[in-house]
């Protein structure tokens, strides 16, 4: 039996050595796989980041262009609208100015007519006509 115990202990030592070696190899391989995975992940993320930035830049450029076009269209429409309003105001101001000139003319005519009638009345009544009634 002594030989068997020695053989069992030698076999056990041998197997423990093999398992230790296998554990070490697994650790090395796991580290290697982890490193490769991290490298590939970093490359994939960098590529994805680059593509995302490119698409974002293109999208922003397109948005800027569309926004500029929209603002130009709105500005043109606003200019046209303001031109119409300005023309309407000019017409209305001209009507008011013409009315004002007509009223001024009528007031002047009324003043002259009133002075003339007042002069005639004073003459009929035999009252002196003063300088204040001159035109």
VENCORKA-V463831 format. One record per residue. N is the residue number from 0. RES is the residue in one letter. PSI is psi in degrees with one decimal (* if undefined). NEAR is the number of other C-alpha atoms within 10 Angstrom. Layout:
# VENCORKA-V463831
N	RES	PSI	NEAR
N	RES	PSI	NEAR
This chain:
# VENCORKA-V463831
0	X	-25.9	6
1	X	-33.4	7
2	X	-33.7	8
3	X	-38.9	9
4	X	-37.4	10
5	X	-41.3	11
6	X	-40.4	12
7	X	-41.4	12
8	X	-35.7	12
9	X	-41.6	12
10	X	-41.7	12
11	X	-42.6	12
12	X	-42.8	12
13	X	-47.2	12
14	X	-39.9	12
15	X	-39.0	12
16	X	-43.8	12
17	X	-42.9	12
18	X	-40.3	12
19	X	-43.7	12
20	X	-41.9	12
21	X	-41.6	12
22	X	-42.3	12
23	X	-42.8	12
24	X	-39.8	12
25	X	-42.0	12
26	X	-44.5	12
27	X	-47.6	12
28	X	-41.3	12
29	X	-43.1	12
30	X	-41.9	12
31	X	-45.8	12
32	X	-41.5	12
33	X	-43.6	12
34	X	-46.6	12
35	X	-42.5	12
36	X	-44.1	12
37	X	-42.3	12
38	X	-47.4	12
39	X	-39.5	12
40	X	-45.3	12
41	X	-42.2	12
42	X	-43.0	12
43	X	-42.4	12
44	X	-41.1	12
45	X	-43.0	12
46	X	-45.0	12
47	X	-43.4	12
48	X	-43.8	12
49	X	-47.2	12
50	X	-42.0	12
51	X	-43.2	12
52	X	-40.6	12
53	X	-46.6	12
54	X	-38.7	12
55	X	-44.7	12
56	X	-42.7	12
57	X	-42.7	12
58	X	-42.4	12
59	X	-40.5	12
60	X	-43.0	12
61	X	-43.1	12
62	X	-44.5	12
63	X	-45.7	12
64	X	-46.8	12
65	X	-39.8	12
66	X	-41.9	12
67	X	-44.3	12
68	X	-43.8	12
69	X	-45.2	12
70	X	-42.5	12
71	X	-45.8	12
72	X	-44.0	12
73	X	-40.1	12
74	X	-42.7	12
75	X	-44.7	12
76	X	-41.1	12
77	X	-40.4	12
78	X	-45.1	12
79	X	-45.2	12
80	X	-45.2	12
81	X	-33.7	12
82	X	-42.5	12
83	X	-45.7	12
84	X	-44.0	12
85	X	-41.7	12
86	X	-42.0	12
87	X	-42.0	12
88	X	-41.9	12
89	X	-44.4	12
90	X	-45.9	12
91	X	-39.4	12
92	X	-39.2	12
93	X	-41.4	12
94	X	-44.5	12
95	X	-45.2	12
96	X	-43.5	12
97	X	-41.7	12
98	X	-40.8	12
99	X	-44.5	12
100	X	-41.6	12
101	X	-42.9	12
102	X	-41.8	12
103	X	-44.1	12
104	X	-43.9	12
105	X	-40.0	12
106	X	-44.2	12
107	X	-43.9	12
108	X	-41.5	12
109	X	-40.1	12
110	X	-49.0	13
111	X	-43.3	15
112	X	-41.0	12
113	X	-43.8	13
114	X	-43.8	16
115	X	-47.1	15
116	X	-38.8	12
117	X	-40.5	14
118	X	-45.7	18
119	X	-41.4	14
120	X	-43.7	13
121	X	-38.1	14
122	X	-45.4	12
123	X	-39.1	9
124	X	-9.6	9
125	X	22.0	9
126	X	148.8	11
127	X	144.6	9
128	X	117.5	14
129	X	173.1	9
130	X	-24.6	7
131	X	-8.6	7
132	X	8.1	12
133	X	152.7	10
134	X	*	8
